[in-house]
Amino acid sequence: MEEETSPQVGSRGYTVKECQDKIQKSLRTPMVKFLKEHIEKAGCKLGDNFIKAVNCDRQMSGGYIRGEGIVVCSNHMKIQDDVNQVIIHELIHAYDECRAANLDWANCVHHACSEIRAGHLSGDCHYKRELLRGFMKIRGHEQDCVRRRVMKSVTANPFCSETAAKDAMEAVWDICYNDTKPFDRAP
């Protein structure tokens, strides 16, 4: 539910207004349109105010809040692609919650599974993004990145210790990593 940000020292993020404009642009991208369409097909409505820009005190790029929607941390966004990535990642969480009536974010296993899916399917761990974050290896970088980001998010959950987060991630890794819904395969 929580995202790590790429460190960009000395540059300011967007204002809330600038970020709202970037969100509007993002809503027109094919991937965001695809995910919104599939969330609605799964029976969940996304209101006009489902995705909002806010200033965040914590070092995070955004999050999904059950019953409220997606927040994009404007003060941590630097470029349009940052906004797109946060929205795509968080829409995958929204899709997961929509299709699983019993999804419980306090359950470390449920949270880990949704983070695995969001990290894998959103493009968060594309090698170019990893290189910009200062992480790179030739083989296996994508799964290492997903694992790192799952641990960062799930350990931030007050219900999940580091051990519980790691055990949860390992327990559901294969099934959740290979669950590509609503896509036919990982994009």
N, C-alpha and C positions, 0 to 999 in steps of 0.2 A: 504494500500500500504506500510505502514511502520510497522515494527515489534518491539515489546519490547524485550529486552534481559533479560536473567536471570542474576542477579548480581553474579559475581564470583570474589571476591576481590583478588587482588594480582597475578592473573594468566594472562599471556599474550596470545593474540590470535595468530592465524596463520599468517605467511607471505602470501603475495599474491600467491606466487608459491605453498606453502603448501596447500592453500585453493583451488587453481585451480586443484590440484591433488585430493582433497576431492570432488570437483564438479564432476570430471570424474567418481569417484566411485559412487557418488549419481545417475548419469545418468544411471547406471546399476541396480538400485533398482526397484522392481516391481511397486511401486506407481508412481515413476517419469516416468518410461516407459509408464505406463497406461495413465497418464495425457498428456504427449507429444503426444502420439498416438491420443488421443481424440481432442487435439487442432488441429492437422493436419487434422483429419477427419472433423472437423468443418470448414476447409478451410484456416487455417492460417499456414504459414510456419515458422518454428523456425530455424534460421540459426545456423551455427557452433558456432558463437560468441554470441548467445542469452543469455547465462548465464555467467557472468564474476565475478571474484574476484577483489575487490578494497579495499583500506583502506578508512575508513569512519571517518570523524571528529565528526559527531553526534553520540549519543548513540543509535544506531539502529543495527539490525542484517542484514537488507537487504531491498530491495524494488523492485517494478516493475515500469519501466519507459516506458510509452506509446511510441511505435515506436522504442524503443531501446532494451528493454529486461529486464532481471533480473540482479540486482547487489547483490552480497553476500559480506557483510562487513567482510573481512578476519580477521581484527584486533579484531573483537568481537566474532569470532568463537573459540570454545575450543575443541570440539569433532566432530566426523563425524555426529552424530545425529543432532547437531546444524545446520550443513550445509544441511542435508537432509530436516529438518523441514522448513528452510527458502525457499528452492527450491520448496517444495511441496506447501507451502502457496502462494508463488508468482506465481507458475504455475496455481493455481486456479484463481488468478486475470487475468492472460493472457488468460485463457479459457473464463472467463466472458467477457472480452473485445472482444474476437474473435466471440463469439456467439451473442453478442448484439452490432450491428453496431452503435447504438447511445449512447453507454456508455460514460458518461461525468464525468471525475474524479473531476471536479469543482462542480458538483451537489452533495450535501451532501447525498441525498437519494441514488443515484447510488453508491457512495463511501461506504456508510454504508452497503448496501446490499452485495456488493462484500466482504467487511470485515467480515460480519456475516458468509457468506458462507465459506470463507477461514479459519476463526477461528474454525468453526464447523467441516469442512470436512478434514482439514489438520492434525488433531491430536495435534494441538498447546495446547489444553486445557485438554489433557489426565491427569488423576489425578497424575501420577508420575511426570510429568513436573510441574504441579501446586505445588506439594509438594516441589520440588527443588527450586521453586521460593519463597517459604514461604507462599503460599496461600493454605488453605485446609479447607474444611468442608465436612461432610459426604454426604449430599443431595444437589443437585443443583449446585455443583461446576462448572460443565462444562458450563452451561449457564451463570453463574456469570462471569466466565473467559472470555467467548466470548464477553459478554457485556463490560467488563473492557478493553479488547484489542481493540474492535471496537471504543470505546470512545477515547482511546489513539491515535489511528491512525487518526480517522476522525477529532478530534480537532487539529491535527497537519496540517490539510489541511487549507491553508490560506483563503479559501472561506467558512469555516465552524466554526462558534462560538460554544462554548460548548452547548448552548441552541439549536442551529440548529442541531448539531450532535446528541444530545439526542433525539430530536423530530424526526429526520430522522430515527434513529435506531428503535425507538418504532413504527413508522409508517409502517416499512417494516419487522419487526422482524419475524412474523409468516410465511409470504410467503418466505422470503429469508432463514430462518433457515431450513425450510422444503424442500427447493429446493436443491436436492442432485446431480443434473447433474454434471459431466457425470457418477456418481456412481448410482447404483440402490437404494442404501440406504447409510446412513452415515457410513464411514469405521470405 
